[in-house]
Amino acid sequence: MNVTPPAPPAASTGPTGPTGPTAPAVDIAWGDAFCSEGANCFRFGLDDAGRAYIGSTLAPGEYVSDSVEALRALISAVKSGAADHLL
């Protein structure tokens, strides 16, 4: 499973081009957000390569990504109560 880190500070430009870490540009087609109690909203998305994404509307640039099958297994486990001890 991949998790995007918080955005790094703006990269400086040197004689050979930008320096510092940069995240690859990903075009994610986000679905409608699922919300509970106000601002607790999550959204699911897919990219052109078929990878699945889960993100929060509070931090649009941060998300978790993995294969559709892996995220389907995660959601099924949560629905079956595997994460109830976290509540």
N, CA, C and O atoms as a DFTB+ gen file, in Angstrom:
348 C
 N C O
     1  1       0.853      -1.167       0.000
     2  2       0.000       0.000       0.000
     3  2       0.895       1.225       0.000
     4  3       1.898       1.261       0.713
     5  1       0.554       2.202      -0.771
     6  2       1.327       3.431      -0.870
     7  2       0.582       4.556      -0.169
     8  3      -0.633       4.696      -0.301
     9  1       1.331       5.347       0.574
    10  2       0.764       6.504       1.260
    11  2       1.552       7.712       0.823
    12  3       2.782       7.702       0.877
    13  1       0.865       8.761       0.389
    14  2       1.580       9.964       0.004
    15  2       1.979      10.721       1.257
    16  3       1.161      10.891       2.160
    17  1       3.231      11.183       1.330
    18  2       3.654      11.979       2.472
    19  2       3.137      13.400       2.319
    20  3       2.693      13.782       1.236
    21  1       3.188      14.188       3.392
    22  2       2.817      15.599       3.247
    23  2       3.697      16.241       2.184
    24  3       4.844      15.837       1.990
    25  1       3.166      17.226       1.509
    26  2       3.906      17.882       0.433
    27  2       5.179      18.516       0.976
    28  3       5.148      19.195       2.002
    29  1       6.325      18.291       0.276
    30  2       7.570      18.904       0.713
    31  2       7.553      20.386       0.400
    32  3       6.720      20.843      -0.383
    33  1       8.464      21.150       1.003
    34  2       8.548      22.573       0.654
    35  2       8.863      22.711      -0.828
    36  3       9.378      21.783      -1.452
    37  1       8.557      23.849      -1.374
    38  2       8.782      24.076      -2.795
    39  2      10.237      23.798      -3.146
    40  3      11.151      24.200      -2.426
    41  1      10.436      23.107      -4.258
    42  2      11.791      22.771      -4.706
    43  2      12.469      24.011      -5.255
    44  3      11.830      24.874      -5.858
    45  1      13.781      24.088      -5.035
    46  2      14.527      25.210      -5.583
    47  2      15.009      24.846      -6.974
    48  3      15.187      23.671      -7.293
    49  1      15.215      25.849      -7.788
    50  2      15.671      25.610      -9.144
    51  2      17.154      25.917      -9.221
    52  3      17.596      27.015      -8.884
    53  1      17.910      24.939      -9.665
    54  2      19.355      25.099      -9.825
    55  2      19.703      25.135     -11.291
    56  3      18.814      25.173     -12.143
    57  1      21.012      25.123     -11.604
    58  2      21.418      25.203     -12.999
    59  2      20.980      23.995     -13.825
    60  3      20.845      24.094     -15.044
    61  1      20.758      22.853     -13.166
    62  2      20.348      21.669     -13.927
    63  2      18.858      21.403     -13.815
    64  3      18.392      20.374     -14.304
    65  1      18.102      22.277     -13.200
    66  2      16.661      22.083     -13.075
    67  2      16.241      21.967     -11.623
    68  3      17.044      22.192     -10.717
    69  1      14.983      21.615     -11.401
    70  2      14.474      21.529     -10.037
    71  2      15.213      20.468      -9.224
    72  3      15.627      19.435      -9.750
    73  1      15.365      20.743      -7.954
    74  2      15.981      19.775      -7.046
    75  2      14.995      19.431      -5.954
    76  3      14.047      20.179      -5.715
    77  1      15.203      18.330      -5.299
    78  2      14.328      17.916      -4.218
    79  2      13.325      16.899      -4.701
    80  3      13.153      16.712      -5.906
    81  1      12.649      16.227      -3.753
    82  2      11.705      15.175      -4.139
    83  2      10.452      15.756      -4.781
    84  3       9.932      16.785      -4.352
    85  1       9.989      15.084      -5.800
    86  2       8.733      15.481      -6.427
    87  2       7.879      14.241      -6.619
    88  3       8.389      13.179      -6.976
    89  1       6.607      14.370      -6.388
    90  2       5.680      13.258      -6.571
    91  2       5.288      13.188      -8.038
    92  3       5.124      14.224      -8.682
    93  1       5.134      11.985      -8.574
    94  2       4.700      11.893      -9.966
    95  2       3.281      12.429     -10.115
    96  3       2.445      12.281      -9.224
    97  1       3.033      13.050     -11.250
    98  2       1.695      13.582     -11.498
    99  2       0.758      12.417     -11.810
   100  3       1.018      11.621     -12.712
   101  1      -0.324      12.332     -11.058
   102  2      -1.302      11.269     -11.239
   103  2      -2.653      11.914     -11.480
   104  3      -3.073      12.790     -10.723
   105  1      -3.331      11.484     -12.529
   106  2      -4.661      12.007     -12.817
   107  2      -5.677      11.045     -12.206
   108  3      -5.943       9.978     -12.759
   109  1      -6.241      11.432     -11.063
   110  2      -7.172      10.581     -10.329
   111  2      -8.594      11.061     -10.574
   112  3      -8.898      12.242     -10.404
   113  1      -9.456      10.147     -10.970
   114  2     -10.882      10.453     -11.127
   115  2     -11.555      10.143      -9.794
   116  3     -11.833       8.981      -9.495
   117  1     -11.818      11.175      -8.994
   118  2     -12.413      11.008      -7.667
   119  2     -13.926      10.911      -7.778
   120  3     -14.544      11.616      -8.576
   121  1     -14.518      10.038      -6.979
   122  2     -15.969       9.949      -6.870
   123  2     -16.476      10.941      -5.837
   124  3     -15.694      11.686      -5.248
   125  1     -17.775      10.952      -5.620
   126  2     -18.360      11.812      -4.594
   127  2     -17.853      11.406      -3.222
   128  3     -17.611      10.227      -2.966
   129  1     -17.696      12.376      -2.348
   130  2     -17.196      12.119      -1.000
   131  2     -18.272      11.447      -0.142
   132  3     -19.463      11.724      -0.283
   133  1     -17.824      10.560       0.747
   134  2     -18.688       9.938       1.749
   135  2     -18.428      10.668       3.052
   136  3     -17.296      10.686       3.534
   137  1     -19.462      11.273       3.631
   138  2     -19.273      12.109       4.815
   139  2     -20.090      11.598       5.995
   140  3     -21.152      10.998       5.829
   141  1     -19.564      11.851       7.185
   142  2     -20.304      11.595       8.421
   143  2     -19.986      12.720       9.385
   144  3     -18.837      13.150       9.487
   145  1     -20.967      13.184      10.073
   146  2     -20.817      14.217      11.091
   147  2     -19.963      15.396      10.640
   148  3     -18.907      15.660      11.215
   149  1     -20.406      16.080       9.645
   150  2     -19.728      17.304       9.240
   151  2     -18.556      17.109       8.314
   152  3     -18.736      16.710       7.163
   153  1     -17.358      17.381       8.792
   154  2     -16.178      17.439       7.931
   155  2     -15.433      16.117       7.809
   156  3     -14.355      16.089       7.214
   157  1     -15.960      15.021       8.348
   158  2     -15.271      13.733       8.253
   159  2     -15.625      13.073       6.918
   160  3     -16.478      12.187       6.866
   161  1     -14.972      13.504       5.851
   162  2     -15.306      13.029       4.511
   163  2     -14.133      12.304       3.868
   164  3     -12.989      12.756       3.932
   165  1     -14.440      11.174       3.249
   166  2     -13.459      10.409       2.494
   167  2     -13.976      10.220       1.086
   168  3     -15.182      10.254       0.841
   169  1     -13.049      10.019       0.164
   170  2     -13.434       9.807      -1.221
   171  2     -12.591       8.692      -1.817
   172  3     -11.476       8.435      -1.365
   173  1     -13.127       8.040      -2.824
   174  2     -12.455       6.955      -3.519
   175  2     -12.211       7.396      -4.955
   176  3     -13.010       8.134      -5.530
   177  1     -11.110       6.943      -5.526
   178  2     -10.803       7.310      -6.898
   179  2     -10.043       6.221      -7.628
   180  3      -9.547       5.271      -7.022
   181  1      -9.962       6.373      -8.927
   182  2      -9.210       5.474      -9.805
   183  2      -8.378       6.316     -10.760
   184  3      -8.767       7.422     -11.134
   185  1      -7.218       5.773     -11.151
   186  2      -6.440       6.444     -12.187
   187  2      -6.522       5.647     -13.487
   188  3      -7.177       4.607     -13.545
   189  1      -5.859       6.138     -14.520
   190  2      -5.907       5.484     -15.831
   191  2      -5.252       4.111     -15.831
   192  3      -5.566       3.277     -16.680
   193  1      -4.333       3.863     -14.879
   194  2      -3.635       2.582     -14.798
   195  2      -4.415       1.551     -13.992
   196  3      -3.974       0.409     -13.865
   197  1      -5.569       1.936     -13.445
   198  2      -6.394       1.002     -12.687
   199  2      -6.054       0.903     -11.214
   200  3      -6.532      -0.005     -10.533
   201  1      -5.235       1.822     -10.701
   202  2      -4.930       1.836      -9.270
   203  2      -6.065       2.548      -8.535
   204  3      -6.685       3.471      -9.062
   205  1      -6.318       2.099      -7.315
   206  2      -7.397       2.671      -6.506
   207  2      -6.820       3.600      -5.444
   208  3      -5.691       3.410      -4.990
   209  1      -7.592       4.596      -5.053
   210  2      -7.144       5.617      -4.104
   211  2      -8.229       5.879      -3.071
   212  3      -9.419       5.838      -3.383
   213  1      -7.806       6.151      -1.826
   214  2      -8.693       6.623      -0.771
   215  2      -8.059       7.904      -0.245
   216  3      -6.879       7.919       0.107
   217  1      -8.839       8.973      -0.192
   218  2      -8.320      10.246       0.289
   219  2      -9.331      10.959       1.155
   220  3     -10.524      10.656       1.123
   221  1      -8.844      11.909       1.925
   222  2      -9.689      12.740       2.769
   223  2      -9.921      14.068       2.065
   224  3      -9.035      14.574       1.378
   225  1     -11.094      14.623       2.234
   226  2     -11.355      15.935       1.634
   227  2     -10.633      17.042       2.398
   228  3     -10.492      18.149       1.879
   229  1     -10.175      16.769       3.612
   230  2      -9.447      17.774       4.393
   231  2      -8.006      17.932       3.925
   232  3      -7.407      18.988       4.131
   233  1      -7.439      16.905       3.300
   234  2      -6.065      16.952       2.795
   235  2      -6.073      16.398       1.365
   236  3      -5.715      15.240       1.155
   237  1      -6.474      17.204       0.390
   238  2      -6.665      16.713      -0.975
   239  2      -5.417      16.100      -1.614
   240  3      -5.546      15.216      -2.461
   241  1      -4.234      16.534      -1.240
   242  2      -3.018      16.015      -1.845
   243  2      -2.473      14.768      -1.177
   244  3      -1.449      14.240      -1.609
   245  1      -3.129      14.287      -0.141
   246  2      -2.674      13.101       0.574
   247  2      -3.688      11.983       0.394
   248  3      -4.893      12.193       0.534
   249  1      -3.191      10.798       0.083
   250  2      -4.087       9.676      -0.160
   251  2      -3.327       8.370       0.014
   252  3      -2.098       8.344       0.074
   253  1      -4.091       7.294       0.093
   254  2      -3.556       5.939       0.136
   255  2      -3.882       5.314      -1.208
   256  3      -4.991       5.474      -1.717
   257  1      -2.923       4.600      -1.785
   258  2      -3.193       3.951      -3.062
   259  2      -2.670       2.526      -3.045
   260  3      -1.686       2.212      -2.376
   261  1      -3.345       1.678      -3.790
   262  2      -2.943       0.286      -3.953
   263  2      -3.775      -0.281      -5.095
   264  3      -4.499       0.455      -5.767
   265  1      -3.675      -1.566      -5.311
   266  2      -4.490      -2.179      -6.352
   267  2      -5.951      -2.173      -5.906
   268  3      -6.249      -2.079      -4.715
   269  1      -6.840      -2.274      -6.863
   270  2      -8.263      -2.335      -6.549
   271  2      -8.544      -3.531      -5.645
   272  3      -9.336      -3.426      -4.708
   273  1      -7.902      -4.667      -5.917
   274  2      -8.123      -5.874      -5.121
   275  2      -7.684      -5.672      -3.665
   276  3      -8.376      -6.110      -2.746
   277  1      -6.545      -5.015      -3.453
   278  2      -6.055      -4.788      -2.091
   279  2      -6.983      -3.853      -1.316
   280  3      -7.275      -4.104      -0.147
   281  1      -7.445      -2.787      -1.952
   282  2      -8.357      -1.872      -1.252
   283  2      -9.726      -2.512      -1.052
   284  3     -10.401      -2.219      -0.065
   285  1     -10.149      -3.380      -1.969
   286  2     -11.399      -4.111      -1.775
   287  2     -11.286      -5.015      -0.540
   288  3     -12.227      -5.104       0.248
   289  1     -10.141      -5.684      -0.369
   290  2      -9.917      -6.540       0.798
   291  2      -9.894      -5.715       2.081
   292  3     -10.431      -6.150       3.100
   293  1      -9.280      -4.529       2.049
   294  2      -9.257      -3.647       3.217
   295  2     -10.669      -3.229       3.611
   296  3     -11.031      -3.300       4.785
   297  1     -11.459      -2.799       2.651
   298  2     -12.824      -2.358       2.938
   299  2     -13.661      -3.521       3.469
   300  3     -14.446      -3.339       4.399
   301  1     -13.503      -4.699       2.897
   302  2     -14.237      -5.880       3.390
   303  2     -13.852      -6.206       4.824
   304  3     -14.715      -6.546       5.633
   305  1     -12.569      -6.108       5.148
   306  2     -12.117      -6.384       6.512
   307  2     -12.690      -5.369       7.499
   308  3     -13.109      -5.735       8.598
   309  1     -12.707      -4.099       7.109
   310  2     -13.275      -3.065       7.981
   311  2     -14.765      -3.306       8.181
   312  3     -15.272      -3.181       9.295
   313  1     -15.469      -3.651       7.102
   314  2     -16.910      -3.912       7.203
   315  2     -17.208      -5.113       8.088
   316  3     -18.252      -5.157       8.740
   317  1     -16.299      -6.095       8.119
   318  2     -16.531      -7.299       8.926
   319  2     -16.146      -7.095      10.380
   320  3     -16.328      -7.999      11.196
   321  1     -15.611      -5.914      10.725
   322  2     -15.314      -5.624      12.119
   323  2     -13.853      -5.744      12.511
   324  3     -13.531      -5.620      13.693
   325  1     -12.956      -5.982      11.561
   326  2     -11.540      -6.167      11.872
   327  2     -10.897      -4.915      12.483
   328  3      -9.856      -5.020      13.133
   329  1     -11.489      -3.746      12.289
   330  2     -10.934      -2.517      12.842
   331  2     -11.786      -1.950      13.970
   332  3     -11.543      -0.826      14.409
   333  1     -12.761      -2.685      14.443
   334  2     -13.648      -2.165      15.491
   335  2     -12.893      -1.787      16.756
   336  3     -13.321      -0.884      17.475
   337  1     -11.788      -2.449      17.045
   338  2     -11.031      -2.134      18.247
   339  2     -10.398      -0.744      18.176
   340  3      -9.942      -0.230      19.198
   341  1     -10.358      -0.125      16.997
   342  2      -9.805       1.211      16.845
   343  2     -10.825       2.302      17.153
   344  3     -10.463       3.468      17.313
   345  1     -12.079       1.930      17.234
   346  2     -13.143       2.910      17.462
   347  2     -13.331       3.207      18.922
   348  3     -14.189       4.012      19.283
